[in-house]
Amino acid sequence: MNYKLTADNVQVWYSDFHALKNISIRIRPNTVTAFIGPSGCGKSTFLRLINRMNDYIDGFRMDGHILIDEKNIYAKRVRVEELRKEVGMVFQKPNPFPKSIFENVVYGLRIRGVNDKHILEEACENSLRQAALWDEVKDDLKKSALAISGGQQQRLCIARTLAVKPSIILMDEPASALDPISTAKIEELISQLKQNYTIIIVTHNMQQAARISDRTAFFYLGELIEFDTTVNIFTAPKEDKTQSYITGRFG
Amino acid sequence: MLAIFLINIIVDGIARIDWAFITNLPSRKAENAGIFTALMGTVWILVLTAIIAIPIGVAAGIYLEEYGKKSRLANILEINITNLAGIPSIIYGILGLEVFVRTAGLGSSLLSGALTLSLLILPIIIVSTREAIKAVPKTIKEASFALGASKWQTISRQILPAAGGGIVTGVILSLSRAIGETAPLIVVGALTYVPFAPSSPMDQYSVLPMQIFNWISRPEPEFATNAAAAIIILLLITFVMNGIAIYLRNKWQKKVKW
């Protein structure tokens, strides 16, 4: 079976700080992978390597390879704009643009020169449907995206990501700023999106990881301690550190 | 204090303001004298300064905030740009005299004056542009990048629209400072008496503060009344510009709420 994403011996430094040490991981398509671990363990850093969002940080340096569909995404000829079409990202706090709902969804298309009204409208409806938001906002597409609730904003951000048709979606604690009902909606959405996308999610919420992911990776102090099926990680972890983390003895 | 001064000026000058006062040319007789040439000079200076200073200042602000590499040299430059805003304006006048009037051979023209005032307000525009850009949340930038937008797309489609209110406010406030300046224009050769309104950037000119300065220095009390009236006009222009700046800022703030 092919892997969607392969990381080999990835190391990251921020100036002198060794943030990631020898991470190797293989992720299959159409799965949900959860990254767990205490704050500062490197899970978000690793997530942001996949769409090269660390490139802007001063003092960032990396070593090793990350391949998506067998292609090295850090190769010289790779254009980050193209990579980010393939790898979408949803952030911790909902961050819609201060524009209308419609313009938020089609932003990724507009910056690629798509201005045909019919194409944009169709993409908008499809993406909002996929993000389970269409029925709630279909009559208010012209309304400011800042006027809807936080949970709706986060689903709008997911819709916006889906509109450019990525194959991988990275989620950095997407539900941590939301109430339980909105969180449940996001989780349900993730399990639906799995059919068409490969999803990698960073979460601090262990129950959430257990509920929605197929495989779980436990990071600690910049190292990948254990990576296995979610069932194994939560019921029969091989490493002591994983055991003590999931039972809440530290972190 | 300021209020008493203002009331005093308004009492002195308000009766003197009529249409003729605005459209009349300067004259040796106080009752015939008007501010037309000075007002036109001020308008010319305002427009030329805006044309020169806004593109350079805003572009420099964007460059420094978004493209410039963080280095020691950049830090030193940054501190100095902020310091430039505090330099006495007459120093800019002397610089303008040497560079524009003499070396560049522009003479004591509107263009020299506008270039000199542009130097004076550039630091203000640069600093306020940078502040406005800094106030745009990082999360918006990240969201745009994550959707595959290039740096310029992110700047032009997200950062500038969101920072627009702050930038426009800074620009208007700096321009309203420019039209009130007298010292640098004295040095680069604005005249106190011009019989005709300027018709090209290379013409000689006067501006309202120069006209006021000229009238105040006359011994006849009628000219003092004229000066008071001209001060009211100048203050009105400045108030209106500041009012527009405040209006735009509030409007933008309402539109963009994080």
HADDOCK unambig.tbl for C-alpha pairs under 7 A between the chains (distance, minus, plus):
assign (segid A and resid 81 and name CA) (segid B and resid 148 and name CA) 4.25 0.50 0.50
assign (segid A and resid 81 and name CA) (segid B and resid 149 and name CA) 6.23 0.50 0.50
assign (segid A and resid 81 and name CA) (segid B and resid 150 and name CA) 6.50 0.50 0.50
assign (segid A and resid 82 and name CA) (segid B and resid 148 and name CA) 6.63 0.50 0.50
assign (segid A and resid 84 and name CA) (segid B and resid 146 and name CA) 6.00 0.50 0.50
assign (segid A and resid 84 and name CA) (segid B and resid 147 and name CA) 6.05 0.50 0.50
assign (segid A and resid 84 and name CA) (segid B and resid 148 and name CA) 4.90 0.50 0.50
assign (segid A and resid 85 and name CA) (segid B and resid 147 and name CA) 6.46 0.50 0.50
assign (segid A and resid 85 and name CA) (segid B and resid 148 and name CA) 5.75 0.50 0.50
assign (segid A and resid 88 and name CA) (segid B and resid 146 and name CA) 6.43 0.50 0.50
assign (segid A and resid 88 and name CA) (segid B and resid 147 and name CA) 6.54 0.50 0.50
assign (segid A and resid 89 and name CA) (segid B and resid 146 and name CA) 6.02 0.50 0.50
assign (segid A and resid 95 and name CA) (segid B and resid 139 and name CA) 6.13 0.50 0.50
assign (segid A and resid 95 and name CA) (segid B and resid 140 and name CA) 6.24 0.50 0.50
assign (segid A and resid 95 and name CA) (segid B and resid 143 and name CA) 6.81 0.50 0.50
assign (segid A and resid 97 and name CA) (segid B and resid 140 and name CA) 6.38 0.50 0.50
assign (segid A and resid 98 and name CA) (segid B and resid 256 and name CA) 6.03 0.50 0.50
assign (segid A and resid 108 and name CA) (segid B and resid 147 and name CA) 5.52 0.50 0.50
assign (segid A and resid 108 and name CA) (segid B and resid 148 and name CA) 6.93 0.50 0.50
assign (segid A and resid 111 and name CA) (segid B and resid 149 and name CA) 6.31 0.50 0.50
assign (segid A and resid 161 and name CA) (segid B and resid 147 and name CA) 6.65 0.50 0.50
